Amino acid sequence: MLPIQLFRQQKELILEGLKKKNFKDIDLVDKIISLDEARRQAQVDNDTVAAFINSASKNIGQLMAKGEKDAAETLKNEVAQNKDKAKELSQKLGELETELHDLIIQLPNLPHSSVPAGKTPEENEIVLTYGTRPDLSAQKKPHWELMEQYNLVNFELGTKITGAGFPVYIGQGAKLQRSLISYFLNYNIDAGYTEYYPPYMVNEASAYGTGQLPDKEGQMYHAKDDNYFLIPTAEVPVTNIHRDTIIPEQNLPVMMTAYSPCFRREAGSYGKDVRGLNRVHQFDKVEIVQLAHPDKSYETLEAMVKHVETLLQNLGLEYRILRLCGGDMSFTSALTYDFEVYSAAQERWLEVSSVSNFENFQANRMKIRFKDSTGKAQLVHTLNGSSLALPRIMACLLENNQTPEGIKIPEALQPIFGKTMIN
């Protein structure tokens, strides 16, 4: 959520940022500024009446002590009238504050100055490409055929149990999935992240805090009787661990990692671009989250990008990094780098990670703060990244490492998986 001070002091900055993010309802900015002025005036009126009531109440006692009962009674009537007025003003102030809040939360975060202009994924900026593309034979198979051949994942069984987009991992497929999760978690822990095992459902306050509400209601599974939401990523419960807390400045950055299944309704219909594991409703992901000092959050972002890079290098996958343009960024992000790995059998790039800095947008919603050297409470900056999302990683590992004898397991995974090949 954008701080109200920003609207008062830097309207043009907001308008410029919203334009870069291709936000359509620009008129909201003027409505917010006008409503804030009305709210501030209502606060002044409310304070003025409250001050009169307090002062008059003291004077009544003094008048009574002097025996000036008539003057005291007159003042009592004025106090009574002003108390009724105070109730009306307080109600009006509450209504204005609610209306103002409801308007502000409709605005996305503002993009960082380095974010390129653009509306579509095709306008994202390629930062770098790394790795060697495998030279597969003419008989190369996509991962969904390999999974069927080696009985690794059964999509039809998942459809029978639940529905399309809920795959069932079997045998070596399940073991490879578990090996990837363990490898990612262990790597993150060795880098200084503390592991958490969070709930897979969150309440409305948690979904609001990280920006899933009110932006992504239709993309989440909702348990309506309890008003809980199945998480779309571990970012949601993990970041909310510190909601409504003040963190000692010396404890920054706070580094957290977690594995969770992720649930997303937006997977959509199945076609050539979403076959197999390319897009599913339930998938596994390991997440990294940091709460950083505002002066160091972009330094932290670069370190998180390097962290994810090393994971992909260790798995031997060709990857590229994209800086997302304004129109392709999430509602909450100020700057996002996407990682894509190359699928040699499908001959296309597949997204496997997003690493983002949200600056104080989420922290303002969750009231995550720290006290600086002067004792003043400030909002932290929040960052998160996929480290990594498993379905497309697994798809590319299978496709890029296929041989006539079987599927080679990357050296980094062999100690956990226990074999060098799937055959």
PyMOL commands that set and color helices and strands:
alter all, ss='L'
color gray80, all
select helices_A, chain A and resi 4-9+11-20+27-66+69-104+121-123+143-149+155-161+172-190+204-209+217-219+235-242+249-251+265-267+294-314+326-328+361-366+390-400+414-417
alter helices_A, ss='H'
color red, helices_A
select strands_A, chain A and resi 125-130+153-154+168-169+194-196+201-202+222-223+228-230+246-248+254-263+282-292+319-323+335-343+348-357+369-371+377-379+381-389+402-403+406-408+421-422
alter strands_A, ss='S'
color yellow, strands_A
deselect
rebuild
show_as cartoon
